[in-house]
Amino acid sequence: MQWNGREAPGLDSGPRELLYRPDLRLRPGRRHLKEYALTDTGTATPQLEFMPSRQFPEWLAEHKVSLCFSTYQAGKLFFIGLQPNGRLSIFERTFNRSMGLWGDGQTLWMTSLYQLWRFENALRPGEAHQGYDRLYVPQLAYTTGDVDAHDVAVDGEGRPVFVNTLFSCLAAPSEAKSFRPIWQPPFISRLLPEDRCHLNGLAMEYGSPRYVTAVGESDVADGWRQKRVDGGIVIDVAANAVVARGLSMPHSPRLHEEKLWLLNSGTGDFGFIEPESGRFESVAFCPGYLRGLWFHGHFAILGLSQPRENKTFAGLPLDEALARRGAGPQCALMIIDLKTGAAAHWLKIEGIVHELYDVVALPEVKRPMALGLKTDEIRRLLTIED
C-alpha cells in the first residue's frame, strides 16, 4: 500500500504520531522524523519526513507553545508539540481540504472542503489524555458547501467569519443556508460562484474584519489569474477601499503591534504595508510559496509550500528569486525573529506533504492532539459540561 495523500486501507486515521528515530539522519547534527507506509511488495518506504532545526524543540519549550498547521493538498491537520522527554510530538488527523485556521488554545476553527469546523478542548486544566494536555474534539460543523473557504477568524462576540473565495465575499455561517454574506469588495458587482478576484486572506481588528487580500481586482469569472504577477491588492474593509496595490498573490494579512503584516506569496517575501504610501516593505525572504501567518511575541510563524507545476504558480517572481539565490522551493514552517528579520528556527517537511495553507500557535499547550471522524475513539469519549 502506498499512501499518496489519500486514505489507504490499513493506514486510516487512528491516533498517529511520528516519533524520533535517532538512527536516521539526513546530515550531521540534523534530527530527523520519518513516517513509513507499506508498498505492495511489503517493504517499508519513507513517506513523510520532518526535519527540525537544532533548537526548534527548545524554542517550543521556552515559549510554552505548540503549533497547528493545515495542508489541503494532503487533507491533513497536524499538531506539533513536545513529548515528556523533550523530543517533538507530531500528531495528525484527516480532514478533506483543511485550510484556514484560528485558535486561542481552547477553541480551534478550521475551514475544509464543504464544512466549517469548531474544535473544543475537552480537558480541564491539569488533566491529560494518553499523555496529551489538549484534546481537541470536532464539536460543531456548519455545512457551507464547496465555497472554497480560505481564512477564518472569530469576531468580538465569538462568532466565526470566513473568506468565501468562490463568491468573492466575507461570510458568516448560517443556521439554515450555506452561508450569510456580510461584506464584498467594492468592485464586485454580484455574488456569483465565479471566484472573480480570489479573495483569500482576512485580518481582524478589535473583533471586526478590517483588511482582506485578493490576487486581482477583477469583476469577471476567474479574472484574477491574469493579475497573478503584480495585480495583488489589500482592501480596507472598514473604508471599503483598496489601500495597497502591486502585490504578487498576497495571502494571510494579520495585524500585529500596530502594523499590517502579510505574505507577498508570489515573490517569497514576508513584510508589512507602509500605512502612508501603501507600499509593501519586505522583512524577510523565504524559499517557498508563502501561506499561513501567526505571531507569538516578537516571532512570526510562516508556512512555506512548494509551488505546484501549473499555470497558477508558473512565471511568478519567486522563480527568479530562488534561482538568483541558488535555492529550490521548500515545504516548511519557518519562525522569523521580527527584531532581526532572520530565520530563527524551522521545521522542514518532505514527502507526500508539499503544500501548507495555514498555521496557528497554541499558547500554554505542551502536547496537543485531536479526535478524528473515522475511528471509534470519537464515539467512546464522553464528557459532561460543568
Contacts in CASP RR format, 6 or more apart in sequence:
PFRMAT RR
TARGET T0000
AUTHOR 0000-0000-0000
METHOD contacts of the structure
MODEL  1
MQWNGREAPGLDSGPRELLYRPDLRLRPGRRHLKEYALTDTGTATPQLEF
MPSRQFPEWLAEHKVSLCFSTYQAGKLFFIGLQPNGRLSIFERTFNRSMG
LWGDGQTLWMTSLYQLWRFENALRPGEAHQGYDRLYVPQLAYTTGDVDAH
DVAVDGEGRPVFVNTLFSCLAAPSEAKSFRPIWQPPFISRLLPEDRCHLN
GLAMEYGSPRYVTAVGESDVADGWRQKRVDGGIVIDVAANAVVARGLSMP
HSPRLHEEKLWLLNSGTGDFGFIEPESGRFESVAFCPGYLRGLWFHGHFA
ILGLSQPRENKTFAGLPLDEALARRGAGPQCALMIIDLKTGAAAHWLKIE
GIVHELYDVVALPEVKRPMALGLKTDEIRRLLTIED
1 8 0 8 1.000
1 9 0 8 1.000
1 10 0 8 1.000
1 11 0 8 1.000
1 37 0 8 1.000
1 38 0 8 1.000
1 39 0 8 1.000
1 40 0 8 1.000
2 8 0 8 1.000
2 37 0 8 1.000
2 39 0 8 1.000
2 40 0 8 1.000
2 45 0 8 1.000
2 47 0 8 1.000
3 11 0 8 1.000
3 37 0 8 1.000
3 47 0 8 1.000
3 352 0 8 1.000
4 352 0 8 1.000
5 73 0 8 1.000
5 74 0 8 1.000
5 75 0 8 1.000
5 352 0 8 1.000
7 13 0 8 1.000
7 94 0 8 1.000
7 374 0 8 1.000
8 37 0 8 1.000
11 37 0 8 1.000
12 374 0 8 1.000
12 375 0 8 1.000
13 93 0 8 1.000
13 94 0 8 1.000
13 372 0 8 1.000
13 374 0 8 1.000
13 375 0 8 1.000
14 372 0 8 1.000
14 374 0 8 1.000
14 375 0 8 1.000
14 377 0 8 1.000
15 91 0 8 1.000
15 130 0 8 1.000
15 369 0 8 1.000
15 375 0 8 1.000
15 377 0 8 1.000
16 35 0 8 1.000
16 91 0 8 1.000
16 92 0 8 1.000
17 89 0 8 1.000
17 90 0 8 1.000
17 91 0 8 1.000
17 369 0 8 1.000
18 33 0 8 1.000
18 34 0 8 1.000
18 35 0 8 1.000
18 48 0 8 1.000
18 50 0 8 1.000
18 90 0 8 1.000
18 92 0 8 1.000
19 33 0 8 1.000
19 83 0 8 1.000
19 87 0 8 1.000
20 31 0 8 1.000
20 32 0 8 1.000
20 33 0 8 1.000
20 87 0 8 1.000
20 88 0 8 1.000
21 32 0 8 1.000
21 33 0 8 1.000
21 34 0 8 1.000
22 31 0 8 1.000
24 32 0 8 1.000
24 34 0 8 1.000
25 31 0 8 1.000
25 32 0 8 1.000
26 32 0 8 1.000
26 49 0 8 1.000
26 51 0 8 1.000
29 54 0 8 1.000
30 51 0 8 1.000
30 54 0 8 1.000
31 51 0 8 1.000
31 52 0 8 1.000
31 54 0 8 1.000
32 49 0 8 1.000
32 50 0 8 1.000
32 51 0 8 1.000
33 49 0 8 1.000
33 50 0 8 1.000
33 51 0 8 1.000
33 88 0 8 1.000
33 90 0 8 1.000
34 46 0 8 1.000
34 48 0 8 1.000
34 49 0 8 1.000
35 46 0 8 1.000
35 47 0 8 1.000
35 48 0 8 1.000
35 49 0 8 1.000
36 44 0 8 1.000
36 45 0 8 1.000
36 46 0 8 1.000
36 47 0 8 1.000
37 44 0 8 1.000
37 45 0 8 1.000
37 47 0 8 1.000
38 44 0 8 1.000
38 45 0 8 1.000
39 45 0 8 1.000
46 351 0 8 1.000
47 351 0 8 1.000
47 352 0 8 1.000
48 349 0 8 1.000
48 350 0 8 1.000
48 351 0 8 1.000
48 352 0 8 1.000
48 353 0 8 1.000
49 349 0 8 1.000
49 350 0 8 1.000
49 351 0 8 1.000
50 88 0 8 1.000
50 90 0 8 1.000
50 347 0 8 1.000
50 348 0 8 1.000
50 349 0 8 1.000
51 347 0 8 1.000
51 348 0 8 1.000
51 349 0 8 1.000
51 350 0 8 1.000
52 88 0 8 1.000
52 345 0 8 1.000
52 346 0 8 1.000
52 347 0 8 1.000
52 348 0 8 1.000
53 345 0 8 1.000
53 346 0 8 1.000
53 347 0 8 1.000
55 345 0 8 1.000
56 88 0 8 1.000
56 335 0 8 1.000
56 345 0 8 1.000
56 346 0 8 1.000
56 347 0 8 1.000
57 82 0 8 1.000
57 86 0 8 1.000
57 87 0 8 1.000
57 88 0 8 1.000
59 335 0 8 1.000
59 344 0 8 1.000
59 345 0 8 1.000
60 66 0 8 1.000
60 67 0 8 1.000
60 80 0 8 1.000
60 81 0 8 1.000
60 82 0 8 1.000
61 82 0 8 1.000
61 86 0 8 1.000
63 296 0 8 1.000
63 299 0 8 1.000
64 363 0 8 1.000
64 364 0 8 1.000
64 365 0 8 1.000
64 366 0 8 1.000
65 296 0 8 1.000
65 361 0 8 1.000
65 362 0 8 1.000
65 363 0 8 1.000
65 364 0 8 1.000
65 365 0 8 1.000
66 79 0 8 1.000
66 80 0 8 1.000
66 81 0 8 1.000
66 82 0 8 1.000
66 134 0 8 1.000
66 361 0 8 1.000
66 362 0 8 1.000
66 365 0 8 1.000
66 366 0 8 1.000
66 367 0 8 1.000
66 368 0 8 1.000
67 79 0 8 1.000
67 80 0 8 1.000
67 81 0 8 1.000
67 301 0 8 1.000
67 333 0 8 1.000
67 359 0 8 1.000
67 360 0 8 1.000
67 361 0 8 1.000
67 362 0 8 1.000
68 77 0 8 1.000
68 78 0 8 1.000
68 79 0 8 1.000
68 80 0 8 1.000
68 101 0 8 1.000
68 103 0 8 1.000
68 108 0 8 1.000
68 359 0 8 1.000
68 360 0 8 1.000
68 362 0 8 1.000
68 368 0 8 1.000
69 77 0 8 1.000
69 78 0 8 1.000
69 80 0 8 1.000
69 101 0 8 1.000
69 292 0 8 1.000
69 303 0 8 1.000
69 333 0 8 1.000
69 356 0 8 1.000
69 357 0 8 1.000
69 358 0 8 1.000
69 359 0 8 1.000
69 360 0 8 1.000
70 76 0 8 1.000
70 77 0 8 1.000
70 78 0 8 1.000
70 98 0 8 1.000
70 99 0 8 1.000
70 100 0 8 1.000
70 101 0 8 1.000
70 110 0 8 1.000
70 356 0 8 1.000
70 357 0 8 1.000
70 358 0 8 1.000
70 359 0 8 1.000
71 78 0 8 1.000
71 98 0 8 1.000
71 353 0 8 1.000
71 355 0 8 1.000
71 356 0 8 1.000
71 357 0 8 1.000
72 97 0 8 1.000
72 98 0 8 1.000
72 99 0 8 1.000
72 355 0 8 1.000
72 357 0 8 1.000
73 353 0 8 1.000
73 354 0 8 1.000
73 355 0 8 1.000
74 352 0 8 1.000
74 353 0 8 1.000
74 355 0 8 1.000
75 94 0 8 1.000
75 95 0 8 1.000
75 96 0 8 1.000
75 97 0 8 1.000
75 98 0 8 1.000
76 92 0 8 1.000
76 93 0 8 1.000
76 94 0 8 1.000
76 95 0 8 1.000
76 98 0 8 1.000
76 353 0 8 1.000
77 92 0 8 1.000
77 93 0 8 1.000
77 94 0 8 1.000
77 95 0 8 1.000
77 98 0 8 1.000
77 110 0 8 1.000
77 370 0 8 1.000
78 90 0 8 1.000
78 91 0 8 1.000
78 92 0 8 1.000
79 89 0 8 1.000
79 90 0 8 1.000
79 91 0 8 1.000
79 92 0 8 1.000
79 136 0 8 1.000
79 368 0 8 1.000
79 369 0 8 1.000
79 370 0 8 1.000
80 88 0 8 1.000
80 89 0 8 1.000
80 90 0 8 1.000
80 333 0 8 1.000
80 347 0 8 1.000
81 88 0 8 1.000
81 89 0 8 1.000
81 90 0 8 1.000
81 365 0 8 1.000
81 366 0 8 1.000
81 367 0 8 1.000
81 368 0 8 1.000
82 88 0 8 1.000
82 89 0 8 1.000
82 366 0 8 1.000
82 367 0 8 1.000
83 89 0 8 1.000
83 367 0 8 1.000
84 131 0 8 1.000
89 132 0 8 1.000
89 367 0 8 1.000
91 132 0 8 1.000
91 368 0 8 1.000
91 369 0 8 1.000
91 370 0 8 1.000
93 370 0 8 1.000
93 371 0 8 1.000
93 372 0 8 1.000
94 372 0 8 1.000
94 374 0 8 1.000
95 110 0 8 1.000
95 112 0 8 1.000
95 117 0 8 1.000
95 372 0 8 1.000
95 373 0 8 1.000
96 112 0 8 1.000
96 113 0 8 1.000
96 114 0 8 1.000
97 112 0 8 1.000
97 113 0 8 1.000
98 110 0 8 1.000
98 111 0 8 1.000
98 112 0 8 1.000
98 357 0 8 1.000
99 110 0 8 1.000
99 111 0 8 1.000
99 112 0 8 1.000
99 149 0 8 1.000
99 150 0 8 1.000
99 357 0 8 1.000
99 358 0 8 1.000
100 109 0 8 1.000
100 110 0 8 1.000
100 111 0 8 1.000
100 149 0 8 1.000
100 150 0 8 1.000
100 151 0 8 1.000
100 152 0 8 1.000
100 162 0 8 1.000
100 357 0 8 1.000
100 358 0 8 1.000
101 108 0 8 1.000
101 109 0 8 1.000
101 110 0 8 1.000
101 152 0 8 1.000
101 358 0 8 1.000
101 359 0 8 1.000
101 360 0 8 1.000
102 108 0 8 1.000
102 109 0 8 1.000
102 152 0 8 1.000
102 153 0 8 1.000
102 154 0 8 1.000
102 160 0 8 1.000
102 360 0 8 1.000
103 109 0 8 1.000
103 154 0 8 1.000
103 360 0 8 1.000
103 362 0 8 1.000
104 154 0 8 1.000
104 363 0 8 1.000
105 121 0 8 1.000
105 134 0 8 1.000
105 362 0 8 1.000
105 363 0 8 1.000
105 364 0 8 1.000
105 365 0 8 1.000
106 120 0 8 1.000
106 121 0 8 1.000
107 118 0 8 1.000
107 119 0 8 1.000
107 120 0 8 1.000
107 121 0 8 1.000
107 154 0 8 1.000
108 118 0 8 1.000
108 119 0 8 1.000
108 120 0 8 1.000
108 136 0 8 1.000
108 360 0 8 1.000
108 362 0 8 1.000
108 370 0 8 1.000
109 116 0 8 1.000
109 117 0 8 1.000
109 118 0 8 1.000
109 119 0 8 1.000
109 152 0 8 1.000
109 153 0 8 1.000
109 154 0 8 1.000
109 160 0 8 1.000
110 116 0 8 1.000
110 117 0 8 1.000
110 119 0 8 1.000
110 152 0 8 1.000
111 117 0 8 1.000
111 149 0 8 1.000
111 150 0 8 1.000
111 151 0 8 1.000
111 152 0 8 1.000
111 162 0 8 1.000
112 149 0 8 1.000
113 146 0 8 1.000
114 143 0 8 1.000
114 144 0 8 1.000
114 145 0 8 1.000
114 146 0 8 1.000
114 147 0 8 1.000
115 141 0 8 1.000
115 142 0 8 1.000
115 143 0 8 1.000
115 144 0 8 1.000
115 145 0 8 1.000
116 141 0 8 1.000
116 142 0 8 1.000
116 144 0 8 1.000
116 149 0 8 1.000
116 152 0 8 1.000
116 160 0 8 1.000
116 162 0 8 1.000
116 173 0 8 1.000
117 138 0 8 1.000
117 140 0 8 1.000
117 141 0 8 1.000
118 138 0 8 1.000
118 139 0 8 1.000
118 140 0 8 1.000
118 141 0 8 1.000
118 160 0 8 1.000
119 136 0 8 1.000
119 137 0 8 1.000
119 138 0 8 1.000
119 139 0 8 1.000
119 370 0 8 1.000
120 136 0 8 1.000
120 137 0 8 1.000
120 139 0 8 1.000
121 134 0 8 1.000
121 135 0 8 1.000
121 136 0 8 1.000
121 137 0 8 1.000
122 129 0 8 1.000
122 135 0 8 1.000
122 136 0 8 1.000
122 137 0 8 1.000
122 381 0 8 1.000
122 383 0 8 1.000
123 129 0 8 1.000
123 133 0 8 1.000
123 134 0 8 1.000
123 135 0 8 1.000
126 133 0 8 1.000
127 133 0 8 1.000
129 135 0 8 1.000
129 369 0 8 1.000
130 369 0 8 1.000
131 367 0 8 1.000
132 367 0 8 1.000
132 368 0 8 1.000
132 369 0 8 1.000
133 365 0 8 1.000
133 366 0 8 1.000
133 367 0 8 1.000
133 368 0 8 1.000
134 362 0 8 1.000
134 365 0 8 1.000
134 367 0 8 1.000
134 368 0 8 1.000
134 369 0 8 1.000
135 368 0 8 1.000
135 369 0 8 1.000
135 370 0 8 1.000
135 371 0 8 1.000
135 381 0 8 1.000
136 368 0 8 1.000
136 369 0 8 1.000
136 370 0 8 1.000
136 371 0 8 1.000
137 370 0 8 1.000
137 371 0 8 1.000
137 378 0 8 1.000
137 381 0 8 1.000
137 383 0 8 1.000
138 370 0 8 1.000
138 371 0 8 1.000
138 372 0 8 1.000
138 373 0 8 1.000
138 378 0 8 1.000
142 173 0 8 1.000
142 174 0 8 1.000
143 178 0 8 1.000
144 162 0 8 1.000
144 164 0 8 1.000
144 171 0 8 1.000
144 173 0 8 1.000
144 178 0 8 1.000
144 179 0 8 1.000
145 178 0 8 1.000
146 166 0 8 1.000
147 164 0 8 1.000
147 165 0 8 1.000
147 166 0 8 1.000
147 167 0 8 1.000
147 171 0 8 1.000
147 178 0 8 1.000
147 179 0 8 1.000
147 193 0 8 1.000
148 164 0 8 1.000
148 165 0 8 1.000
148 166 0 8 1.000
148 195 0 8 1.000
149 162 0 8 1.000
149 163 0 8 1.000
149 164 0 8 1.000
149 165 0 8 1.000
150 162 0 8 1.000
150 163 0 8 1.000
150 165 0 8 1.000
150 199 0 8 1.000
150 200 0 8 1.000
150 201 0 8 1.000
150 202 0 8 1.000
150 357 0 8 1.000
151 162 0 8 1.000
151 163 0 8 1.000
151 200 0 8 1.000
151 201 0 8 1.000
151 202 0 8 1.000
151 252 0 8 1.000
151 358 0 8 1.000
152 160 0 8 1.000
152 161 0 8 1.000
152 162 0 8 1.000
152 163 0 8 1.000
152 202 0 8 1.000
153 160 0 8 1.000
153 161 0 8 1.000
153 162 0 8 1.000
153 202 0 8 1.000
153 204 0 8 1.000
153 209 0 8 1.000
154 160 0 8 1.000
154 161 0 8 1.000
154 204 0 8 1.000
154 207 0 8 1.000
155 161 0 8 1.000
155 204 0 8 1.000
155 207 0 8 1.000
155 208 0 8 1.000
155 209 0 8 1.000
156 206 0 8 1.000
156 207 0 8 1.000
156 208 0 8 1.000
159 172 0 8 1.000
160 172 0 8 1.000
160 173 0 8 1.000
161 170 0 8 1.000
161 171 0 8 1.000
161 172 0 8 1.000
161 182 0 8 1.000
161 202 0 8 1.000
161 204 0 8 1.000
161 209 0 8 1.000
162 170 0 8 1.000
162 171 0 8 1.000
162 172 0 8 1.000
162 173 0 8 1.000
162 179 0 8 1.000
162 202 0 8 1.000
163 170 0 8 1.000
163 171 0 8 1.000
163 199 0 8 1.000
163 200 0 8 1.000
163 201 0 8 1.000
163 202 0 8 1.000
163 212 0 8 1.000
164 170 0 8 1.000
164 171 0 8 1.000
164 179 0 8 1.000
164 181 0 8 1.000
164 199 0 8 1.000
165 195 0 8 1.000
165 198 0 8 1.000
165 199 0 8 1.000
165 200 0 8 1.000
166 193 0 8 1.000
166 194 0 8 1.000
166 195 0 8 1.000
167 179 0 8 1.000
167 181 0 8 1.000
167 191 0 8 1.000
167 192 0 8 1.000
167 193 0 8 1.000
168 184 0 8 1.000
168 185 0 8 1.000
168 188 0 8 1.000
168 191 0 8 1.000
168 194 0 8 1.000
168 195 0 8 1.000
168 196 0 8 1.000
168 197 0 8 1.000
168 199 0 8 1.000
169 181 0 8 1.000
169 182 0 8 1.000
169 183 0 8 1.000
169 184 0 8 1.000
169 185 0 8 1.000
169 188 0 8 1.000
169 191 0 8 1.000
169 199 0 8 1.000
170 181 0 8 1.000
170 182 0 8 1.000
170 183 0 8 1.000
170 184 0 8 1.000
170 199 0 8 1.000
170 202 0 8 1.000
170 209 0 8 1.000
170 212 0 8 1.000
170 237 0 8 1.000
171 179 0 8 1.000
171 180 0 8 1.000
171 181 0 8 1.000
171 182 0 8 1.000
172 179 0 8 1.000
172 180 0 8 1.000
172 182 0 8 1.000
173 179 0 8 1.000
173 180 0 8 1.000
174 180 0 8 1.000
181 191 0 8 1.000
182 209 0 8 1.000
183 209 0 8 1.000
183 237 0 8 1.000
184 191 0 8 1.000
185 197 0 8 1.000
185 199 0 8 1.000
185 212 0 8 1.000
185 214 0 8 1.000
185 217 0 8 1.000
185 235 0 8 1.000
186 235 0 8 1.000
186 240 0 8 1.000
186 241 0 8 1.000
187 197 0 8 1.000
187 217 0 8 1.000
187 218 0 8 1.000
187 219 0 8 1.000
188 196 0 8 1.000
188 197 0 8 1.000
188 219 0 8 1.000
189 219 0 8 1.000
192 221 0 8 1.000
194 220 0 8 1.000
194 221 0 8 1.000
194 222 0 8 1.000
195 221 0 8 1.000
195 222 0 8 1.000
195 224 0 8 1.000
196 218 0 8 1.000
196 219 0 8 1.000
196 220 0 8 1.000
196 221 0 8 1.000
196 222 0 8 1.000
196 223 0 8 1.000
196 224 0 8 1.000
197 214 0 8 1.000
197 215 0 8 1.000
197 216 0 8 1.000
197 217 0 8 1.000
197 218 0 8 1.000
197 219 0 8 1.000
197 223 0 8 1.000
197 224 0 8 1.000
198 214 0 8 1.000
198 215 0 8 1.000
198 216 0 8 1.000
198 224 0 8 1.000
199 212 0 8 1.000
199 213 0 8 1.000
199 214 0 8 1.000
200 213 0 8 1.000
200 214 0 8 1.000
200 215 0 8 1.000
200 250 0 8 1.000
200 251 0 8 1.000
201 212 0 8 1.000
201 213 0 8 1.000
201 251 0 8 1.000
201 252 0 8 1.000
201 253 0 8 1.000
202 209 0 8 1.000
202 211 0 8 1.000
202 212 0 8 1.000
202 253 0 8 1.000
203 209 0 8 1.000
203 210 0 8 1.000
203 211 0 8 1.000
203 212 0 8 1.000
203 253 0 8 1.000
203 254 0 8 1.000
203 255 0 8 1.000
203 260 0 8 1.000
203 262 0 8 1.000
204 210 0 8 1.000
204 255 0 8 1.000
205 211 0 8 1.000
205 255 0 8 1.000
208 237 0 8 1.000
208 238 0 8 1.000
209 237 0 8 1.000
210 236 0 8 1.000
210 237 0 8 1.000
210 238 0 8 1.000
210 255 0 8 1.000
211 234 0 8 1.000
211 235 0 8 1.000
211 236 0 8 1.000
211 237 0 8 1.000
211 243 0 8 1.000
211 253 0 8 1.000
211 255 0 8 1.000
211 260 0 8 1.000
212 234 0 8 1.000
212 235 0 8 1.000
212 237 0 8 1.000
212 253 0 8 1.000
213 232 0 8 1.000
213 233 0 8 1.000
213 234 0 8 1.000
213 235 0 8 1.000
213 247 0 8 1.000
213 250 0 8 1.000
213 251 0 8 1.000
213 252 0 8 1.000
213 253 0 8 1.000
213 262 0 8 1.000
214 224 0 8 1.000
214 232 0 8 1.000
214 233 0 8 1.000
214 235 0 8 1.000
214 250 0 8 1.000
215 224 0 8 1.000
215 225 0 8 1.000
215 227 0 8 1.000
215 228 0 8 1.000
215 231 0 8 1.000
215 232 0 8 1.000
215 249 0 8 1.000
215 250 0 8 1.000
216 223 0 8 1.000
216 224 0 8 1.000
216 227 0 8 1.000
216 231 0 8 1.000
216 232 0 8 1.000
216 233 0 8 1.000
217 227 0 8 1.000
217 231 0 8 1.000
217 232 0 8 1.000
217 233 0 8 1.000
217 242 0 8 1.000
217 245 0 8 1.000
218 224 0 8 1.000
218 226 0 8 1.000
218 227 0 8 1.000
225 311 0 8 1.000
225 312 0 8 1.000
228 248 0 8 1.000
228 249 0 8 1.000
228 266 0 8 1.000
228 312 0 8 1.000
228 316 0 8 1.000
229 248 0 8 1.000
229 266 0 8 1.000
229 315 0 8 1.000
229 316 0 8 1.000
229 317 0 8 1.000
230 246 0 8 1.000
230 247 0 8 1.000
230 248 0 8 1.000
231 245 0 8 1.000
231 246 0 8 1.000
231 247 0 8 1.000
231 248 0 8 1.000
232 245 0 8 1.000
232 246 0 8 1.000
232 247 0 8 1.000
232 248 0 8 1.000
232 249 0 8 1.000
232 250 0 8 1.000
233 242 0 8 1.000
233 244 0 8 1.000
233 245 0 8 1.000
233 246 0 8 1.000
233 247 0 8 1.000
233 250 0 8 1.000
234 242 0 8 1.000
234 243 0 8 1.000
234 244 0 8 1.000
234 247 0 8 1.000
234 250 0 8 1.000
234 253 0 8 1.000
234 260 0 8 1.000
234 262 0 8 1.000
234 273 0 8 1.000
234 278 0 8 1.000
235 241 0 8 1.000
235 242 0 8 1.000
235 243 0 8 1.000
236 242 0 8 1.000
236 243 0 8 1.000
243 273 0 8 1.000
243 278 0 8 1.000
244 273 0 8 1.000
244 278 0 8 1.000
244 279 0 8 1.000
244 280 0 8 1.000
246 280 0 8 1.000
247 262 0 8 1.000
247 264 0 8 1.000
247 280 0 8 1.000
248 264 0 8 1.000
248 265 0 8 1.000
248 266 0 8 1.000
248 267 0 8 1.000
248 316 0 8 1.000
248 317 0 8 1.000
248 318 0 8 1.000
249 264 0 8 1.000
249 265 0 8 1.000
249 266 0 8 1.000
249 316 0 8 1.000
250 262 0 8 1.000
250 263 0 8 1.000
250 264 0 8 1.000
250 265 0 8 1.000
251 262 0 8 1.000
251 263 0 8 1.000
251 265 0 8 1.000
251 290 0 8 1.000
251 291 0 8 1.000
251 292 0 8 1.000
251 293 0 8 1.000
252 262 0 8 1.000
252 263 0 8 1.000
252 290 0 8 1.000
252 291 0 8 1.000
252 292 0 8 1.000
252 293 0 8 1.000
252 358 0 8 1.000
253 260 0 8 1.000
253 261 0 8 1.000
253 262 0 8 1.000
254 260 0 8 1.000
254 261 0 8 1.000
254 262 0 8 1.000
254 293 0 8 1.000
254 294 0 8 1.000
254 295 0 8 1.000
255 261 0 8 1.000
256 295 0 8 1.000
256 300 0 8 1.000
259 272 0 8 1.000
259 273 0 8 1.000
260 272 0 8 1.000
260 273 0 8 1.000
260 275 0 8 1.000
261 270 0 8 1.000
261 271 0 8 1.000
261 272 0 8 1.000
261 293 0 8 1.000
261 295 0 8 1.000
261 300 0 8 1.000
262 271 0 8 1.000
262 272 0 8 1.000
262 273 0 8 1.000
262 280 0 8 1.000
262 293 0 8 1.000
263 269 0 8 1.000
263 270 0 8 1.000
263 271 0 8 1.000
263 290 0 8 1.000
263 291 0 8 1.000
263 292 0 8 1.000
263 293 0 8 1.000
263 302 0 8 1.000
264 270 0 8 1.000
264 271 0 8 1.000
264 280 0 8 1.000
264 282 0 8 1.000
264 290 0 8 1.000
265 289 0 8 1.000
265 290 0 8 1.000
265 291 0 8 1.000
265 318 0 8 1.000
266 289 0 8 1.000
266 290 0 8 1.000
266 316 0 8 1.000
266 317 0 8 1.000
266 318 0 8 1.000
267 282 0 8 1.000
267 285 0 8 1.000
267 316 0 8 1.000
267 317 0 8 1.000
267 318 0 8 1.000
267 321 0 8 1.000
268 285 0 8 1.000
268 286 0 8 1.000
268 287 0 8 1.000
268 288 0 8 1.000
268 289 0 8 1.000
268 290 0 8 1.000
268 317 0 8 1.000
268 318 0 8 1.000
268 321 0 8 1.000
269 280 0 8 1.000
269 282 0 8 1.000
269 283 0 8 1.000
269 284 0 8 1.000
269 285 0 8 1.000
269 286 0 8 1.000
269 290 0 8 1.000
270 282 0 8 1.000
270 283 0 8 1.000
270 284 0 8 1.000
270 285 0 8 1.000
270 286 0 8 1.000
270 290 0 8 1.000
270 293 0 8 1.000
270 300 0 8 1.000
270 302 0 8 1.000
270 336 0 8 1.000
271 280 0 8 1.000
271 281 0 8 1.000
271 282 0 8 1.000
271 283 0 8 1.000
271 284 0 8 1.000
272 280 0 8 1.000
272 281 0 8 1.000
272 283 0 8 1.000
273 279 0 8 1.000
273 280 0 8 1.000
273 281 0 8 1.000
274 280 0 8 1.000
274 281 0 8 1.000
283 336 0 8 1.000
283 338 0 8 1.000
283 341 0 8 1.000
284 336 0 8 1.000
284 341 0 8 1.000
284 342 0 8 1.000
284 343 0 8 1.000
285 321 0 8 1.000
285 325 0 8 1.000
286 302 0 8 1.000
286 304 0 8 1.000
286 334 0 8 1.000
286 336 0 8 1.000
286 343 0 8 1.000
287 304 0 8 1.000
287 322 0 8 1.000
287 325 0 8 1.000
287 327 0 8 1.000
287 328 0 8 1.000
287 329 0 8 1.000
287 330 0 8 1.000
288 304 0 8 1.000
288 305 0 8 1.000
288 306 0 8 1.000
288 307 0 8 1.000
288 318 0 8 1.000
288 322 0 8 1.000
288 328 0 8 1.000
288 329 0 8 1.000
288 330 0 8 1.000
288 331 0 8 1.000
289 304 0 8 1.000
289 305 0 8 1.000
289 306 0 8 1.000
289 307 0 8 1.000
289 313 0 8 1.000
289 318 0 8 1.000
289 329 0 8 1.000
289 355 0 8 1.000
290 302 0 8 1.000
290 303 0 8 1.000
290 304 0 8 1.000
290 305 0 8 1.000
291 303 0 8 1.000
291 305 0 8 1.000
291 356 0 8 1.000
291 357 0 8 1.000
291 358 0 8 1.000
292 302 0 8 1.000
292 303 0 8 1.000
292 356 0 8 1.000
292 357 0 8 1.000
292 358 0 8 1.000
292 359 0 8 1.000
293 300 0 8 1.000
293 301 0 8 1.000
293 302 0 8 1.000
293 303 0 8 1.000
293 359 0 8 1.000
294 300 0 8 1.000
294 301 0 8 1.000
294 359 0 8 1.000
294 360 0 8 1.000
294 361 0 8 1.000
295 301 0 8 1.000
295 361 0 8 1.000
296 361 0 8 1.000
296 363 0 8 1.000
298 337 0 8 1.000
298 338 0 8 1.000
298 339 0 8 1.000
299 335 0 8 1.000
299 336 0 8 1.000
299 337 0 8 1.000
299 338 0 8 1.000
299 344 0 8 1.000
300 335 0 8 1.000
300 336 0 8 1.000
300 338 0 8 1.000
301 333 0 8 1.000
301 334 0 8 1.000
301 335 0 8 1.000
301 336 0 8 1.000
301 359 0 8 1.000
301 361 0 8 1.000
302 333 0 8 1.000
302 334 0 8 1.000
302 335 0 8 1.000
302 336 0 8 1.000
302 359 0 8 1.000
303 332 0 8 1.000
303 333 0 8 1.000
303 334 0 8 1.000
303 356 0 8 1.000
303 359 0 8 1.000
304 329 0 8 1.000
304 330 0 8 1.000
304 331 0 8 1.000
304 332 0 8 1.000
304 333 0 8 1.000
304 334 0 8 1.000
304 356 0 8 1.000
305 329 0 8 1.000
305 331 0 8 1.000
305 354 0 8 1.000
305 355 0 8 1.000
305 356 0 8 1.000
306 329 0 8 1.000
306 330 0 8 1.000
306 331 0 8 1.000
306 354 0 8 1.000
306 355 0 8 1.000
307 313 0 8 1.000
307 316 0 8 1.000
307 318 0 8 1.000
307 329 0 8 1.000
308 355 0 8 1.000
318 329 0 8 1.000
322 328 0 8 1.000
322 329 0 8 1.000
330 348 0 8 1.000
331 348 0 8 1.000
331 349 0 8 1.000
331 350 0 8 1.000
331 353 0 8 1.000
331 354 0 8 1.000
331 355 0 8 1.000
331 356 0 8 1.000
332 346 0 8 1.000
332 347 0 8 1.000
332 348 0 8 1.000
332 349 0 8 1.000
333 346 0 8 1.000
333 347 0 8 1.000
333 349 0 8 1.000
333 356 0 8 1.000
333 359 0 8 1.000
334 343 0 8 1.000
334 345 0 8 1.000
334 346 0 8 1.000
335 343 0 8 1.000
335 344 0 8 1.000
335 345 0 8 1.000
335 346 0 8 1.000
336 342 0 8 1.000
336 343 0 8 1.000
336 344 0 8 1.000
337 343 0 8 1.000
337 344 0 8 1.000
349 356 0 8 1.000
362 368 0 8 1.000
371 377 0 8 1.000
371 378 0 8 1.000
371 381 0 8 1.000
372 378 0 8 1.000
END
